[in-house]
């Protein structure tokens, strides 16, 4: 969960948040701490959204280093070109397999229309499957979790806390 004020603040190159109390209206206050350990502001979350906020924040902190490491290791021009070609190969192979399977199944059919429709449907299905497979192979690890946590945070009622509010 979120680091508490009890002194167990774990240093993070992405900063931290600390639960510090509550406002009169029941909103929970968090202190934002930058990567250098300096206070960077405060924010509040409704009490019924605290678990979602803390879980999403923790998920982002866990996945961000994996994404950053992947990007550092794969950001050269050669690595980008290699991944792009790899993704194209996966999509093309899936499209060919998608066309081949219906043609193989319908090889004894005398209906040319059935063969054409089967091949077209197979190509579309194969290309779609290939696209998703290439995404899974070429995106950084943790990207899906990061995106989900970010989406959850964007749905919450997170408000800045001004000094006169506290």
Secondary structure as GFF3:
##gff-version 3
##sequence-region A 1 166
A	DSSP	beta_strand	16	22	.	.	.	ID=ss1
A	DSSP	beta_strand	28	33	.	.	.	ID=ss2
A	DSSP	beta_strand	39	45	.	.	.	ID=ss3
A	DSSP	three_ten_helix	47	49	.	.	.	ID=ss4
A	DSSP	alpha_helix	50	73	.	.	.	ID=ss5
A	DSSP	alpha_helix	77	105	.	.	.	ID=ss6
A	DSSP	alpha_helix	112	138	.	.	.	ID=ss7
A	DSSP	alpha_helix	143	155	.	.	.	ID=ss8
A	DSSP	beta_strand	158	160	.	.	.	ID=ss9
###
